[in-house]
Amino acid sequence: MRVCAAPPFAIDHALSCDARWQPHDLLRLHRLLQSDGEPAWVRGAFERAPYAVVRRALAADDFVAIGLRGTERSQRYGTWVHRDDIEIAMPPQALARLSPLAARNALPAFAALAALQRDSAGALAGFVWGPTGSTGFELATRTPTVTFSSDLDLLIRTPEKLSHHAAIRLLDYLQAAAQRAGIRVDAQLETPAGGVALAEWAANKARVMARHARGPQLITDPWAPAHGNA
């Protein structure tokens, strides 16, 4: 997040993540409490689309770490919301079943997503996956967010270890889809250790960056039993 609020609880109480909401879930909120130092754009953005994304950060009991987005790429704000203010949650895999408004479906990110949705025999078959970023946000909110040059961001759930061979196959498949659409497809694996870039894991590096609620960490195996959930 570019800017982050002070937590609405004692920092030493931020010890957990509520498993009912996972990173990248989009939450529709009843309300958003104002915090000190909140950027000026936040209220307008929330009125246009009362949604926030679950972010990777610890929280006290009954709170969830969220991120809000404005109309500009630089407008990102991290804060926390009480669970009673959450109306519905939409995980990426639910968004994968949605279509954009008809006037928007020719945008490259949506065209690429539609091609992946139709390909029941492709490398994504068998995975639980869905769009995140601007594509997921627009599908959930129906607020125009995707542009002609927007990337297609994907989350792929991999609770079981993904071999490097399978990762290379998956990466090649997504890169081919990106090339056909003329955009970039950026895929993240959701592992027991947190979020890991598919491209990093496919590169067979000695260590990869896992994005975890306790902070990013370089690890050798995101599926090792010693790692907790993100």
N, C-alpha and C positions, 0 to 999 in steps of 0.2 A: 504494500500500500504506500502511496506517496505521502499521505498524512494520516496520522492515527490519533484517535481520542484517548484521553486518560480513561482507564477502566472504571466502571461504576461500582467497584467493589475493591476491597483491600487486595493489593497485588499478591500477597502471600496466600490468598484464597483461590488464586487461579491455578488449579491443580489438575483439571480434567477437561475432557471434551465429551459432550453428550452424544452418545452413539445414535440417537434418533436422527441427527443431522450430520451429514458428511460433507467434507470439503467439496466445493463446486455446486452443491445443492442451491437452487434459487428459492428464496423464501418470500412469500407475499406477507407483508406486515400490516397489522392493524394501525400501528403508530410507530413513530421514531422519536424518542426523547432527544431533546436538544442538549448538546454538550458544550462546554467551554471551548472556545477556539475553533468551533465548527466552520469550515469554509462557507463562503456566501452562497455557492452554487448548490449546496446539499438540499436545502428546503425545496427549491424549484424542481430539482431532479426527482425528489421523493414524491412530490405532488404529481408529476407526469407519470411516474411508474413506481408505485410503492413496493419495490422489490429490492432485495439485497442478496448477495452471494455469501455462502458460508466460507470463511477463510480459515487458514491453518494457524490457530492461536489458542492458547489455553484460556479457560474461563472458569469463573466460580460456578457453583451449583446454580441451576436455573437460568444461566446466561449462555448465549451463543455468540461467538465472534463472527462478525459480518463485515462485508465490504460493500460500499456503494459506488456507483459510477455516474459521472456527469456526461455531458455531451462532447467534451474534449477528451482526448486520450490521456492527458495529464491529470484529469479530474477523477481521482480515486481517493476514497476515504474509508479508513478502518475504524470500526467502533464495535460495541456489543449491544445485543438486544435481549430483553427478558423473554423467556419461552412463552409467557402468556400473551405476548404481542405478536406471535407468529400465527398466521392464519392458515397457510398451506405451505407445503414444501414440494418442490419439483426437482427430482434428481436428473442428471444428464440423460440417463437411459430412458426416462419418460419423455424428455424433449426430442429424442431421436425418432419418436413416432409422430411428431407434429410436422406440419408444413407451414411455410410462411404465407402471408397474404399474397393473393394471386399476382398483384402488381410488383411483388418483390422477388418472386421465385427465379427470375433470370439472373439475379446477382450471382457472381461466381461462387461465393461461399455456399449459398443455398443450392446452386446447381451441383456442386461437388458433393454436398451432403445428400442430396436426392439420389445421386448415382451410387453412393455407398449404401444407402437404404435399400435400393433396388437389387443390389448384387448379393443374392442369398448364398452364392457359392464362393464368394471372395474370401480373402484372408481374415476379415473381421468376423466371419461367420463363427458362431460358437462363443464369442466374447460378449460380455455385457458392456455396452459403450454408449456414448452420447456426446452431443456438442456442448461446449462451454463457451466462455468469452462472449463476444458480441453476438455471435450466431445463436447461442443458447439463450442469451438475454432477450433478443428480439422474438424468438419463438415463444418464450414464456409470457412476455409482456405485451407483444404486438406493438411495441414502440420502435420506430425506425432507428436502428443502431448500426446495422451492417452497411458498409460502403462497397464500392466497386473493387477496392484494393484490400478489403479485410481478409485476414487469414481465417482459415477454418481450424478452430481449436477443438480437440477431442480429448475425452477422458476414457481410458480403457481399463476396466477393472480386471486385475490379475491377482486374485488371492492365492493362486498356485504359481509356482515358479515358471517363468517363461524362459525357454532355452534361447541362447544367442541365435541359433539357426532360425527359430520361429520369429524372433524379434527382427532379424534381417528381412525375412519374408514379408512380415507385416509392414515394415518401414518401406520396402520397395513398392509394395502395393499402394500405400498411401501417397508416396512420392509420385507414382504414375498417375494417380487420381488428381493430385495437385497440378501436375504438368498439363493434363487435359483441360483443367479449369482455368489455368493461368494464374494460380494463386499459390500460397504456401499452406500446407497442412501441418499443424503442430500437435503432436500426440503426446499425452502424458499417461504413463502407467500408474494406476493406483495399486500400490503394494502394501504389505503389512508394515513396512518401514516408512511409508509416506509416498509422495508423488515423485516419480522418476521419469525423466524424459526418455521416450522410446529411442530416440536417436543415440543417446548416451549408452543405453543398455545394449543396443545393437552394435555399437562400436567396440564392444568387448574390452572396455577400459578396466584397469585394475580396481578402480573405485569410481562410484557414481554418486552424484548429488541427490540425496533424498530430502524432499521438503516435508518437514514434520512440524506439528504444532509447537514443539519445543525448540524449533529452529532448524535450519538446514544442516545436514551432516553428510560427510563423505563416508560411504560404506562400501564393502566389497560385495555383499549379498543382501538385497532388499527383502529377501524371504527368509533370512536366518531367524530361528526361533527367538533369539535374544531381543529382537526389536518389537516394540509395542505398536499399537495402531496409531495412525496419524491424527 
